[in-house]
Amino acid sequence: MWDNILSALPLLFSPPVLIAMVVGTTVGVFIGALPGLSATMGIAVLIPLTFTMEPLVALGMMAGIFNGAMYGGAIPAILLRIPGTPAGIATVFDGNPMAQKGEGLKAMRIALMSSCIGGSVSALCLLFISPPLASFALKFGPIELFWLAVFGLVAIAVLLSDVPVKGLISACFGLLVGMVGIDSMSGNERFTFDVLELTSGISILVLLTGLYAIPPALSLAQEAASLSKSKDAGKPSTNKEKINWSFFIPTWCRSSIIGVIIGIIPGTGGNIAAMLSWNEARRASKDSSRFGKGAPEGVAAAECANNADNASSLIPALTLGIPGSSVSAVILGGLLVHGLQPGPELFTQSAPITYGFMLSMLVTSIMLFFIGRLGARVFINVMYMSPLILAPIIIALTSIGIYAINNSIFDVWLMFFFGILGWCMERLSIPLAPAVLAVILGPIAESSLRRAMLIGRGDVSVLFSSSIAIVLISIIAISLLSPLIRKAFSHPLRKRMAIRSLDNTKQNRDG
């Protein structure tokens, strides 16, 4: 293996490949920062332009776009509460509250460092432990994927909301939206109401943009007069606050592991990794009440995990030809275009190019640190804009971005519908995240459940036939019972604290 790495280094650090990686990373940051665009779309547009390029030049540019776009999605998530990519949902939770408190630049610096670390760890895993990780991914069949999806739904719905019932209501709404379209198993239309545009289902980007971008724009428009009076509101602090990076090391370690494991499981993605990592960071914190209100480790957990998913999602794609995400599926197409056949032979017959591509994922993660710092300083100026200007700009950008996906005005109207619905949900204190995650995980859970039942010929016990499934079921049960456990332990603790405070007051009086 080391011989292959050494043979790939001269190719990787040749001027054309270096230029391609720099250009790809820069373009990726801007793609991720624009609402409605994603790494998948950017790489898909790039592939036809790479026909005349050398394979490693094209793959280096794809690697740059991949890593750059995943970080770029954090920029509008932090500054405008718009997830630039689906994986940026969890970054909104704490990133935007930090920006509202004048810590937008700090949040973006934390997101950038976390993205670089997550991407680097993922690239190293791709480089050194691809075969064993790929074999672990094969253990996740329909049964395990079903319980993994259920765990994601339960964890977000129960732990994210102060009132678990409201979280479950939001999740149920997301499951309903996820059922719209053609049934993948039977081919029948569901909840389309004879509307042609609904037969292909509701795009996750339309739902994301509607729920997260339109409500703050409506609030800005509604309160523009009062907000314009306080000129300093929302401005980032001009002083460079020192960040204690060692504080984030446990979060980075935990999130990197979660991101890598989720990445190698086909059918999952950075959005699931970011959500689960954010939940774990919240659970591990001594004061979980800070999360969702501007906790820096919440930003670190989300960004580290969704970037740790990047290269690891390529592990099953390169070794087995099974793409772990939509982006890896497009990159798989890029490999085939340049005559590279995924599988074990890829690491022998085309070793220099293959190892060069894996190294490019690591190099572009490091490049991202320098390119992202410049991008953060450019985009932070958004916070200086007046709400009277910012509200229409948000609506215009989101409308253009959503229309550009399918050239459909129907998607734009659907976005506004979800926007008004999201605005109402916020007024009722119903969290938005469970709905979005349910749209992503719902179809995975449904199709996996139906495949598992077909395998077991209708026997429900097949769902409990795997050791991995038993572990996941146990974690789900703990998550469901956690609010009750917390209440049970909190009452005696409060009584003890009350007794101690009374004793202290008595001692002070006696003294």
C-alpha positions, 0 to 999 in steps of 0.5 A, a space after each residue: 500500500 505504501 508503494 502505491 501511495 508513494 507512486 501517487 504523490 508525484 501525480 497528486 502534486 503536479 501543477 494541473 492537479 493542484 490547480 484543479 483541487 484549488 478551483 474545485 474547493 473554491 467553487 464547492 464553497 460557493 456552491 454550498 453557500 447558495 441555497 438550492 445548490 448542492 455538491 451532487 448538482 455541482 459534480 454532476 454539472 462538472 462531469 461532462 466538462 472533464 471528458 478531455 481532462 486527465 483522470 486525476 485532474 478531474 477527480 481532484 476537482 470533484 474531491 474539492 467540490 465535495 469537501 468545499 460544498 459540505 462546509 459551504 452549506 454552513 455559511 447560510 445556515 449560520 448567517 441566514 438560518 438557511 441550510 445551504 445543503 441538506 447536511 447543514 440542518 443541524 448546523 442551524 440549531 446553534 450556528 444561527 443563534 450564535 450569529 444573532 448574538 454577534 458571534 457569526 464569525 466565531 461560529 464560522 471559524 468553528 464550523 471551518 475547523 470542524 469541517 477540516 478535521 472531519 474531512 481529514 479523518 474521513 479521508 484517512 479512513 478511506 485511505 487506510 481502512 477501506 476493506 474492513 470498513 466496507 465489510 462492516 457496511 455489508 452487515 447492514 441489511 434491510 433489518 438493520 437499516 430499518 432500526 437505524 432509521 427508527 433510531 434517528 427519528 426517535 432520537 431527534 423527535 424525543 430529545 430535540 423538543 422540550 415537549 416530546 409530543 410536539 417533536 413526534 407530531 413534527 416527525 409524523 408530518 415529515 413521514 406523511 410528506 415523505 410518502 408523497 409520490 410513487 410507491 417504490 415497491 408497488 409503483 402506485 401513486 400516493 397522495 399526489 391528488 392527480 398533480 403531475 408534479 407530485 408524482 416524483 415526490 417532494 424534493 428535500 431541498 424544497 422542504 428544507 428551504 421552505 421550512 428554514 428560509 421563508 419563516 425568518 424572512 417573513 419575521 424580518 419583514 414583519 418586524 423590520 420597523 422595530 429591528 431597523 431601530 436597533 442598528 447594532 442587532 445581529 452584527 458580528 463582533 469586530 474583536 477577534 475572540 480567541 477560541 479554546 480549540 482543546 475544548 472541542 477535541 472530545 466533540 471532534 473525536 465522537 463526531 468523526 467516529 459517528 460520521 465515518 460509520 454513518 458514511 459507510 452505510 449505504 443509503 444514509 448521508 451527512 444529514 443523518 450523521 450531523 443530526 445524530 452527532 448533534 444529539 450525542 453532543 447534547 446528551 454528553 454535555 453537562 448543560 444540555 439546555 444550552 443546545 439550540 441557543 448558541 452552543 459552540 460544540 453544537 456547531 462543531 459536532 454537526 460540521 465535523 460529522 457531516 464532513 466525516 461522512 464525505 470520504 467514508 461514503 466513498 468506501 463502499 463505492 470504490 471497494 464494492 461499487 455500492 455508493 453510500 450517498 447521492 454524491 458518491 453515486 455521481 462520483 462513481 459515474 465520474 470514475 466510469 466516465 474515465 474508464 475506472 471500474 470500481 471494485 477490488 481491481 481498482 486498487 491494483 490495476 489503477 492504483 496510482 490514480 485511485 490512491 491519488 484520488 483518495 489523497 486528494 480528499 485529504 489534501 482538499 480538506 486541508 486546503 479548505 481551511 485556507 480557502 474557507 477563512 477567506 470565504 468566511 470573511 467575505 460572507 460575514 458582511 451579510 450580517 451588516 445588512 439591514 433587515 429591510 434589504 435582507 428579507 427580500 434578498 432571502 426570498 429572491 435567492 431561495 426562489 431562484 435556487 428552487 426554480 433552478 432545480 427542476 425549472 418548475 414554478 410549482 416547486 416555488 409555490 410549494 416552497 412558500 406553502 412549506 414556509 408559511 407552515 413552518 412559520 406557524 409551527 414556530 409560533 406553536 413551538 413545534 420543532 422543524 428538524 424532526 419533520 425534515 429528518 422524517 422526510 429523509 429517513 421515512 422512505 428508508 425505514 419504509 422500504 427497508 421494513 417491507 424488504 425485511 418482511 418479504 425476506 421473513 415471509 411476513 414473520 415479524 420476528 425477522 426484525 429481531 433476528 440480528 445482533 446489530 438490530 438488538 443493539 439498536 432496539 435497546 438504544 431506541 428504548 433508552 431514548 424513548 425512556 430518557 425523558 422519564 428517567 430524567 424526571 425520575 432523577 431530577 425530583 430527588 436531586 431538587 429535594 437534596 438541593 433544597 435541603 442543602 440550601 435550607 441548611 446553609 441558610 440556617 448555618 448563616 443565621 446561627 453564625 
